[in-house]
Amino acid sequence: MGRRHLRRREDGHENLDRWLVSYADFITLLFAFFVVMYAISSVNEGKYKVLSNALVNAFSNQTAQPGGQPVALIQGAPPLVARPMAKPDKLPDARKLEQRQLMKNIAADIMAALQPLVAQGKVRLLETSRGVTIEINDSVLFEPGQARLQSESISAMRAIAAVLSHSDFPIIVEGHTDNLPIATLQFPSNWELSAMRATTVLRLFNDTGVGAERLTAIGYGETRPIETNTTLEGRARNRRVSILIESNRPEEPTELAGGTR
């Protein structure tokens, strides 16, 4: 009877401490969760410090100052290296400088061929944003009120054309006059006279080997004086032919949609 009662008590005994096992597992998992969260927050903070230093150094183009805060590096992650900022492409500017120097060389060759006229002040070399201009007094080229080249000037113009034929820069020939009116059957005004003089030089250049697609003739008449027209010397300076070696090559045109708003 006693054994049976004892066995019944042993069979009906419940372990009331089993909840401690689940509680311990829960505490362990919770601890692991907070450890992971802390580790993640530390990595992000470290990466932020590295990135911040890299950006500051890159944009200020300065190295870290002595005594500053050290950069935190995350073990196992590759350090962020501040790369120097890429310099803008200088090729277009270098190309422009090269073309400008080539134009100067061409103009220098022309000036050397016309040295006697340069010494007399009949020929000048000018450089502007448009390119290089060779300015020739019209007394060297034409008789007063005429647009036919004088025989002694033809060889000089051919020497210029020979130099220009070895390049591919656009050439603009400009004719200019003084403000004294002209009214003949051939030239009703200074417009026609200046345009015909420019065209005469253009035709000679083309006949000597300069491509027609590179040549343009413009007659400005009396509208662009470089000196006063109130003196003989000023009017003589204004009567001129300018040969512009243009720096800007023509671009392909872009069609605009007409009538759209």
C-alpha positions in Angstrom: 0.0 0.0 0.0 2.8 2.3 0.8 4.7 1.6 -2.4 1.6 2.0 -4.5 0.9 5.4 -2.9 4.6 6.5 -3.4 4.5 5.5 -7.1 1.3 7.4 -7.6 2.9 10.5 -6.1 6.0 10.1 -8.3 3.9 9.7 -11.4 1.8 12.8 -10.7 4.7 15.1 -9.8 5.0 18.1 -12.2 8.3 20.0 -12.9 7.4 23.6 -12.2 10.8 25.0 -13.2 10.6 24.2 -16.9 9.7 27.8 -17.8 13.2 28.8 -16.8 14.5 27.0 -19.9 12.3 29.0 -22.2 13.0 32.2 -20.4 16.7 31.7 -20.6 16.4 31.0 -24.4 14.3 34.1 -24.8 16.9 36.2 -22.9 19.7 34.8 -25.0 17.9 35.6 -28.3 17.1 39.0 -27.1 20.7 39.7 -26.1 21.9 38.4 -29.5 19.4 40.7 -31.2 20.7 43.8 -29.4 24.3 42.8 -30.1 23.5 42.6 -33.8 21.6 45.9 -33.8 24.5 47.6 -32.0 27.0 46.1 -34.5 25.0 47.3 -37.5 24.7 50.8 -36.0 28.5 50.9 -35.4 29.3 49.9 -39.0 27.1 52.6 -40.4 28.5 55.2 -38.2 32.0 54.2 -39.1 31.2 54.2 -42.8 29.7 57.6 -42.4 32.8 59.0 -40.8 35.0 57.5 -43.6 32.7 58.9 -46.3 32.5 62.3 -44.7 36.3 62.6 -44.5 36.7 61.4 -48.1 34.2 64.0 -49.4 35.8 66.8 -47.3 39.3 66.0 -48.6 38.1 65.6 -52.2 36.2 68.9 -52.4 38.6 71.0 -50.4 41.6 69.4 -52.1 43.4 69.2 -48.8 44.8 66.5 -46.7 43.8 65.9 -43.0 45.2 68.5 -40.6 47.5 67.4 -37.8 45.6 66.9 -34.6 42.3 66.2 -36.2 40.0 63.3 -35.5 41.3 59.9 -36.8 39.3 58.2 -39.5 37.5 55.1 -38.3 38.2 52.0 -40.4 35.8 49.0 -40.2 37.6 45.7 -39.8 36.8 43.4 -42.7 35.5 46.3 -44.9 37.8 47.9 -47.5 38.8 51.4 -46.5 37.3 54.2 -48.6 40.0 56.1 -50.4 39.5 59.7 -51.4 40.3 59.8 -55.1 41.3 63.1 -56.6 38.5 64.8 -58.5 38.7 64.3 -62.2 39.8 67.3 -64.1 37.5 68.5 -66.9 38.5 67.5 -70.4 40.9 70.1 -71.7 41.0 68.6 -75.2 38.7 71.2 -76.8 40.7 74.1 -75.3 44.0 72.5 -76.3 42.6 72.0 -79.8 41.6 75.7 -80.0 45.0 76.8 -78.9 46.6 74.5 -81.5 44.4 76.0 -84.2 45.1 79.5 -83.0 48.8 78.9 -83.2 48.5 77.4 -86.6 46.7 80.5 -87.8 49.4 82.7 -86.4 52.0 80.7 -88.2 50.1 81.1 -91.5 49.7 84.8 -90.9 53.4 85.1 -90.0 54.4 83.4 -93.3 52.1 85.8 -95.2 53.6 88.8 -93.4 57.1 87.6 -94.3 56.1 87.3 -97.9 54.8 90.9 -97.8 57.6 92.3 -95.6 58.3 95.4 -97.9 54.6 96.4 -97.6 54.6 95.8 -93.9 57.6 98.1 -93.5 55.7 100.8 -95.4 52.7 100.4 -93.1 50.5 99.2 -96.0 49.9 95.7 -94.4 49.0 95.0 -90.8 48.4 91.8 -88.8 45.5 91.8 -86.3 44.3 89.2 -83.9 40.7 89.1 -82.7 38.2 86.7 -81.1 37.2 85.7 -84.7 40.7 84.8 -85.8 43.6 86.4 -87.5 43.2 89.3 -89.9 45.6 90.5 -92.6 44.7 94.1 -93.4 45.9 95.5 -96.7 45.6 99.1 -97.8 43.6 99.3 -101.0 46.3 101.6 -102.6 48.5 98.5 -102.9 45.8 96.6 -104.8 43.5 98.9 -106.7 43.4 102.2 -108.6 41.0 104.8 -107.1 37.4 103.9 -107.8 38.4 100.6 -109.5 38.1 96.9 -108.6 40.7 95.4 -110.9 43.9 94.3 -109.2 47.0 96.3 -110.2 49.5 94.1 -112.0 52.2 94.6 -109.4 49.9 93.4 -106.6 48.8 90.2 -108.3 52.0 88.3 -107.4 51.6 89.4 -103.8 48.0 88.1 -103.7 49.1 84.8 -105.2 51.8 84.5 -102.6 49.1 84.9 -99.9 46.9 82.4 -101.7 49.7 79.8 -101.8 50.1 79.9 -98.1 46.3 79.7 -97.4 45.9 76.8 -99.8 47.8 74.5 -97.4 45.3 75.0 -94.5 41.6 74.3 -94.1 40.5 77.4 -92.2 37.6 79.5 -93.6 38.7 82.7 -95.3 36.6 85.8 -95.3 37.6 88.6 -97.7 36.2 92.0 -96.6 36.1 95.1 -98.7 36.0 98.6 -97.1 35.9 102.1 -98.5 35.9 105.7 -97.1 32.8 107.8 -97.0 33.4 109.7 -100.2 30.4 108.9 -102.5 30.8 107.2 -105.8 28.2 107.0 -108.6 29.3 105.3 -111.8 27.6 102.9 -114.1 29.6 100.0 -112.7 29.5 101.1 -109.0 26.4 103.1 -108.1 27.6 103.3 -104.5 30.5 102.3 -102.2 28.6 99.0 -101.4 29.1 97.7 -105.0 32.7 98.9 -105.1 33.7 97.2 -101.8 31.9 94.0 -102.7 33.5 93.8 -106.1 37.0 94.4 -104.7 36.5 91.6 -102.1 35.1 89.3 -104.9 38.2 90.1 -107.1 40.5 89.0 -104.3 38.3 85.9 -103.7 38.5 84.8 -107.3 42.3 85.1 -107.4 42.5 83.0 -104.3 40.3 80.4 -105.8 42.2 80.3 -109.0 45.4 79.8 -107.0 44.2 76.8 -105.2 42.1 77.9 -102.2 38.9 75.8 -102.1 35.8 77.8 -103.0 33.9 76.2 -100.1 36.3 78.0 -97.7 35.9 81.5 -99.3 33.4 84.3 -98.6 33.4 87.8 -99.9 31.7 90.7 -98.1 31.4 94.3 -99.1 30.9 96.7 -96.1 31.3 99.9 -98.0 31.9 102.9 -95.6 30.0 101.4 -92.6 33.1 100.1 -90.7 35.8 102.8 -90.6 38.8 102.3 -88.4 39.8 106.0 -88.6 38.0 109.3 -89.0 36.9 110.2 -92.5 37.6 113.9 -91.9 41.3 113.7 -92.9 43.1 112.4 -95.9 45.1 110.0 -93.8 42.0 108.6 -92.1 40.2 108.0 -95.4 43.3 106.3 -96.7 43.3 103.9 -93.7 39.6 103.2 -94.2 40.1 102.1 -97.8 41.3 98.6 -97.3 40.8 94.9 -97.9 40.8 92.6 -94.9 41.6 88.9 -95.2 40.2 87.1 -92.1 41.5 83.6 -91.3 38.5 82.5 -89.3 39.0 80.3 -86.2 35.5 78.9 -86.1 34.8 76.3 -88.6 31.2 76.1 -89.8 29.0 73.7 -87.9 26.3 71.5 -89.2 23.0 73.4 -89.1 20.2 72.3 -86.9 16.7 72.6 -88.3 14.2 74.3 -86.0 10.5 73.3 -86.1 8.8 76.3 -87.7 5.5 77.5 -86.3 5.6 75.4 -83.1 5.0 77.1 -79.8 
